[in-house]
Amino acid sequence: MAVPKRKTSQAKTSSRKAANMKKMATGLSTCPKCHEPKLPHRVCPNCGYYDGKDVVNAE
């Protein structure tokens, strides 16, 4: 089994992890009713509409 000869430095570890921190949250769509960002196939948390129907009474 392979074993590392040296301890991985903090700079090397941080630079490897930094690539994942740059990623943005993808998959957001806009609500056709209020034009706020929401997750697809879910009720809009802002207005409470889903598929053109008032599903949840939002305040």
N, C-alpha and C positions, 0 to 999 in steps of 0.2 A: 504494500500500500504506500502511496506517495505521501511524503511528509515535507512541509515547507522548511527550507534551511534557515530562513530569517523571518522575523516578525514583520507583518505587513504594516507599513507606516500609516500614520493617521492621514497624511496628505493623499496617499494612494487610495485608502479606503473612502475618504471623503469625495475625491474626484470621481470614483466609480459610482458612488451613490448620487452624485449631483445630477447625472443624466436623467434619473427618474424624477427628480424634484422639478425639472423644467416642464414636465408634461402637464398639459391643461386638462381640465375635466371635459371630456367629449360626450357627445350623445345628447346634449341639451337641445330642445326644440322650443319654439315660441308658441304661446297660447294664441289661438286664432281670435279669441274674444277680447282679452286684455293685453296681449302682446308682451307678456312677461315670460322669462325663461322658465321652463318646467321640464321634468323628465318625461320622455315619451311613454304613451300608454298608461298614464296616471292622471288622476284628477288634479287640476290646477290648484295649487295651494292659495293663490291670490283671489281668484274669483269663484272657484268651486265648480267649474264646468268641465265636462268630459263628453266628447263626441257630440257637441252641439246641444247638450242637455244640462240643465241645472241639477247636479247630483248632490252637492253638499251646500248647505247654506253658510256662506262665508261672511264674516262680519266686515 
